[in-house]
Amino acid sequence: MLETASGLIGNSQATIDELSDFANSHRLPMPPAIAAWLGIGDLPQSAAGRTMQRPSFITLGTIEGRKNHLLLLDIWSRLIDRLGNGAPRLLIIGQRGWKADVVFDRLDQDEKLRGHVIELSRCSDKELAQHLTSARALLFPSLAEGYGLPLVEALSAGMPVIASDLPALREIGGRIPTYLHAQDHSAWEDTIVDYTRPESRTRAAQLDRMKGFCAPTWEWHFQKVEAWLSTLR
């Protein structure tokens, strides 16, 4: 692409910046580029208001190595040891992908996790909307991201996000989410426990920050891209 493209469209400025660094380090040309965030569709509104019997958290996306599901499974194992049946529930929404065999083995064989960690490989828009309006937070501990669509979907649904401190996620989420280092197990565990509490001030503060969030739309995306395309030669 660097050697042949007339222009490049990136899903975030973070992606464009990484590509530019790659081009510089390999002494390759960097074509004109634009960052245009991806839009999202509206989820069913009728699904809102579902009440969960126990505090729940969700993680959304393909189960693959870079998504760092193993961190969450390790944390849930410790939470079960600490809290027993009082531990929150973790709902993993996404199909199985690649480079995550250790995660698959844990999900299939770790009896301790049963009833506490639920794998949902298929999920309708209505079901997703229900989970996004009832969970305590979206957990997004990725090791690498170029955009972060689950973050946008969660914030649009009014659900707090606990996310890895990555440039793309900060670019999209701004100051709204709670950001943590992707490998800091203690910080993730402490924050999850805090968000479980009904009186969590940290969660309440994020809900307050979220009031100003405006999700990108496809109309905005294509307006920006089409205006940029007209400048290319």
Secondary structure, DSSP 8 states (H G I E B T S, - for coil): -TTT-S-EEESSHHHHHHHHHHHHHTT-----EEE---------GGGTT---SS-EEEEES-B-GGG-HHHHHHHHHHHHHHHGGGS-EEEEES-B-SS-HHHHHHHHH-GGGTTTEEEES---HHHHHHHHHHSSEEEE--S--SS-HHHHHHHHTT--EEEE--HHHHHHHTTSSEEE-TT-HHHHHHHHHHHHSTT-HHHHHHHHHGGG-----HHHHHHHHHHHHTT--
